[in-house]
Each structure stands twice: as C-alpha cells, then as structure tokens.
Amino acid sequence: MVPTRFKAFRIFDDETGHRSEVVEQGVDEQTAGDVVIQVAWSSVNYKDALAGTGKGKILRQFPLNGGIDVAGVVAQSESADFREGDEVLMTGCGLSETRDGGYSEYLRVPSEWLIPLPQGLDLREAMALGTAGFTAALGLYRMEANGQTPDMGPLCVTGASGGVGSLAVDIYSKAGYEVCALSGKSEEFGWLHELGAEQCVDRHGLEWPSAPMASARFAGALDNVGGEGLSGLTRMIKPWGSIASCGMAGGIDLNTTVMPFIIRGISLIGINSAGCRYSIRSEVWQRLAGDWKPRHLDKIVTAVSELDGLPDCFERLLSGGGHGRTLVRIGADAAA
Ligand SMILES: NC(=O)c1ccc[n+]([C@@H]2O[C@H](COP(=O)([O-])OP(=O)(O)OC[C@H]3O[C@@H](n4cnc5c(N)ncnc54)[C@H](OP(=O)(O)O)[C@@H]3O)[C@@H](O)[C@H]2O)c1
C-alpha cells in the first residue's frame, strides 16, 4: 500500500530563489511512471550536492525531488516486468535532473530504466555503490573493451578518496590491476592502501609535465578531476593505454596535444553514467554484484544520513571535507 502522504527532499527554484527542504507529498505530485518504489536507501554523490545547493545546473525543471540514486522494493506496478515486492535499483536515467529523484519515501519511476537487484547485492550495498560505483565500473568496462589489461601496468585513479575514486581503487585492484591512488588527502593514504592501492601519491606535491609527452608512468587511468590533472595524465600514459574521463572536481579544461594519441596510440574515453544504455547498464551491475563486487564496502561507507541531514552532507562534500561514500537511509527498516 502506498500511503497518501510521505516525506521527500524537494529542490525548488522560484521567486524566493533556490532552496531545498523536506516536504510532504503524494505520488500523484511526482513525475510520471508505471512503478512506485518504497525507497530503502539512496546515496550522496557530487552531482547531488551540486543539485541540492544550486551550485551546479543539474535540474532541468523545478521543483523536483533530489537524489540521483535509489534502491527499494516495488510497492505498486502497472508494468508486466515488475511485481510488488521485487527489489530494484536505479541510478542516473534522469533522476533529479528531468524526473523526481530518490530522496523520497516512495518514488514513481518509469520501469524501462529499473534494474532488478542483482543476486549478490542487497539494497544497502547497491546504494553504497550507487552512481559512484557504477561509474567506476563503467570506466573499467570501457577501458577493457578498448584493450586494457592488468599486464600493461598500473592504473592511476585521481580524486581517489572520493566516492567514485575509492570504489575504483577497490574494484580495479580486485580485478587484478596495480592501482596508484592520487589524492589530496595524505591522511587517508592508510585507508586507500587498505582498499587496495599499491601506491598513494599526494596531488599537492605533484608537478604535472608540460611537454606534450613525458615519461610514461601509468598504463591507464580513471580521472575524476579534469583540468590540469587530466591534461597531465594524457602526457604520461603508456602506449595503447586508456584514460576514462568521468569527472571535473578540479576543472573542466583539457589542455593537451595530439602527440600522445598519434605517437603512443593512447585513448581518451568519455564516461556518462547517467545516460548509459540499458544493456550495458545491466551488464555492469551484474559485474558489480559478482567478480567486481568491492571487498571493502563497509570501509568505503563513512557516513549515513537521514533526509533532513542532507544539506550538511552536501556542504561537507563540496568543501572536500569528507572521504568515501555517504548513504541515505530512507525507509530501510520498513522496506527490509
Ligand atoms: N561522468 C559521470 O557519469 C560521473 C558519474 C559520477 C561522478 N562524476 C563526477 O566525478 C567526480 C567525482 O564524483 P564523486 O561523487 O566521487 O565526488 P567526491 O566524492 O566529492 O570526490 C571528488 C574527489 O575529487 C578530488 N578533488 C576535489 N576537488 C579537487 C580539486 N580542486 N582538484 C583535484 N581534485 C579534487 C577529491 O579527492 P582527493 O582529495 O582524494 O584528491 C575529492 O574527494 C565529480 O566531478 C562528479 O561530477 C561523473
């Protein structure tokens, strides 16, 4: 039974300006869909913090519920593919961009984007991964499709202490890669080693090369930061290696030359988790529940928030003060 009123964290931008708050709403006030989920868990990603604070243009319409990730149990379905009681998850796919997102006790969504919870994950683990884990895994999926293998040498992960970064360290090391974690938080190097990093490098002490090609130190990379870091990486990748570019925490510029591309044959691969097509999405989630399931999810989840604690989580994440992943407990006990 879906209650007539329930709690949701809603983002507004109207005559009084940008604001977000916990409101009471009914499912009929939400964007369209043929399945209603009783939400158990969501999570906090960089994009959620941008959306919730208004510091980034994430929402394409207002108001909407925040939360680009959701996991829960089907409470009502008009879809032939899902039945009441099914455990499901959804990441990206317009959540908190063009449709209401997962920070809501109940959420109406189109079933075409729902992923049945893969065997090997529970709802909490699915959201410990969330968009961050899916993005890290999609980066590896795309690099391997482009020929990356562990015997080519180490993979560099930038922004390694963040959500995507820490999950990438865990997943890539489990997949057999030597991982070099690049981080601005030297106090977290011990933690990054525990997650699987063989080397940790302080980005504050790093001088990125300016020559079109420098000594090739890494066989590939997942880049969360963009700007100077990504520009520098293109100059340091070994022949035939790939860089999966997913983030812009350090800037959106890319200053490089064609030299590493045409002399070393390196590749720059764009990662767009939100718009990933269903067949790949489904395959990557199966990997995340199987051979790529991180070994240290409990160490990577460093905080759990309720809906009303979200504004503090957003500020902490944007100020660079946290590390790992923050889960959002919504109806976890009720949906269990
Ligand atoms: N393309 C996609 O589909 C996709 C999906 C998910 C996320 N993203 C993007 O990926 C990035 C990471 O997301 P997230 O959720 O993991 O965020 P996060 O938890 O905040 O992690 C970002 C990390 O980047 C590093 N960083 C922050 N400011 C920096 C700066 N000025 N220069 C260099 N490094 C900086 C920090 O790590 P250290 O202190 O360890 O260096 C920080 O922990 C974001 O840009 C996000 O928008 C993209």
The ligand as a MOL file (V3000), in Angstrom:
LIG
                    3D

  0  0  0     0  0            999 V3000
M  V30 BEGIN CTAB
M  V30 COUNTS 48 52 0 0 0
M  V30 BEGIN ATOM
M  V30 1 N 30.6040 11.1420 -15.8180 0
M  V30 2 C 29.8180 10.5300 -14.9730 0
M  V30 3 O 28.9370 9.7490 -15.3320 0
M  V30 4 C 30.0130 10.7750 -13.4930 0
M  V30 5 C 29.4060 9.9510 -12.5300 0
M  V30 6 C 29.6990 10.1820 -11.1860 0
M  V30 7 C 30.5370 11.2300 -10.8360 0
M  V30 8 N 31.0460 12.0200 -11.7840 0 CHG=1
M  V30 9 C 31.9710 13.1050 -11.4730 0
M  V30 10 O 33.1240 12.5000 -10.9020 0
M  V30 11 C 33.6860 13.3700 -9.9150 0
M  V30 12 C 33.7550 12.6230 -8.5980 0
M  V30 13 O 32.4310 12.3850 -8.0990 0
M  V30 14 P 32.2400 11.8640 -6.6040 0
M  V30 15 O 30.7780 11.6800 -6.4100 0
M  V30 16 O 33.1770 10.7490 -6.3350 0 CHG=-1
M  V30 17 O 32.7030 13.1600 -5.7920 0
M  V30 18 P 33.5230 13.2760 -4.4320 0
M  V30 19 O 33.1780 12.1470 -3.5330 0
M  V30 20 O 33.3580 14.6550 -3.9570 0
M  V30 21 O 35.0410 13.0640 -4.9080 0
M  V30 22 C 35.7170 14.0450 -5.6250 0
M  V30 23 C 37.1980 13.9600 -5.2600 0
M  V30 24 O 37.9340 14.7490 -6.1750 0
M  V30 25 C 39.0700 15.2840 -5.5200 0
M  V30 26 N 39.0420 16.7570 -5.6800 0
M  V30 27 C 38.1620 17.6250 -5.1570 0
M  V30 28 N 38.4780 18.8830 -5.5180 0
M  V30 29 C 39.5710 18.7960 -6.2960 0
M  V30 30 C 40.3850 19.7440 -6.9620 0
M  V30 31 N 40.1280 21.0560 -6.9020 0
M  V30 32 N 41.4330 19.2910 -7.6810 0
M  V30 33 C 41.7030 17.9900 -7.7670 0
M  V30 34 N 40.9660 17.0380 -7.1160 0
M  V30 35 C 39.9130 17.4440 -6.4080 0
M  V30 36 C 38.9750 14.9000 -4.0610 0
M  V30 37 O 39.7450 13.7090 -3.8900 0
M  V30 38 P 41.2240 13.7100 -3.2830 0
M  V30 39 O 41.2270 14.6670 -2.1320 0
M  V30 40 O 41.4260 12.3030 -2.8850 0
M  V30 41 O 42.1500 14.1520 -4.3800 0
M  V30 42 C 37.5150 14.5290 -3.8930 0
M  V30 43 O 37.3260 13.6040 -2.8660 0
M  V30 44 C 32.7920 14.5990 -9.9040 0
M  V30 45 O 33.3270 15.5750 -10.7520 0
M  V30 46 C 31.4680 14.0930 -10.4450 0
M  V30 47 O 30.6980 15.1080 -11.0270 0
M  V30 48 C 30.8040 11.8160 -13.1090 0
M  V30 END ATOM
M  V30 BEGIN BOND
M  V30 1 1 1 2
M  V30 2 2 2 3
M  V30 3 1 2 4
M  V30 4 1 4 5
M  V30 5 2 4 48
M  V30 6 2 5 6
M  V30 7 1 6 7
M  V30 8 2 7 8
M  V30 9 1 8 9
M  V30 10 1 8 48
M  V30 11 1 9 10
M  V30 12 1 9 46
M  V30 13 1 10 11
M  V30 14 1 11 12
M  V30 15 1 11 44
M  V30 16 1 12 13
M  V30 17 1 13 14
M  V30 18 2 14 15
M  V30 19 1 14 16
M  V30 20 1 14 17
M  V30 21 1 17 18
M  V30 22 2 18 19
M  V30 23 1 18 20
M  V30 24 1 18 21
M  V30 25 1 21 22
M  V30 26 1 22 23
M  V30 27 1 23 24
M  V30 28 1 23 42
M  V30 29 1 24 25
M  V30 30 1 25 26
M  V30 31 1 25 36
M  V30 32 1 26 27
M  V30 33 1 26 35
M  V30 34 2 27 28
M  V30 35 1 28 29
M  V30 36 1 29 30
M  V30 37 2 29 35
M  V30 38 1 30 31
M  V30 39 2 30 32
M  V30 40 1 32 33
M  V30 41 2 33 34
M  V30 42 1 34 35
M  V30 43 1 36 37
M  V30 44 1 36 42
M  V30 45 1 37 38
M  V30 46 2 38 39
M  V30 47 1 38 40
M  V30 48 1 38 41
M  V30 49 1 42 43
M  V30 50 1 44 45
M  V30 51 1 44 46
M  V30 52 1 46 47
M  V30 END BOND
M  V30 END CTAB
M  END
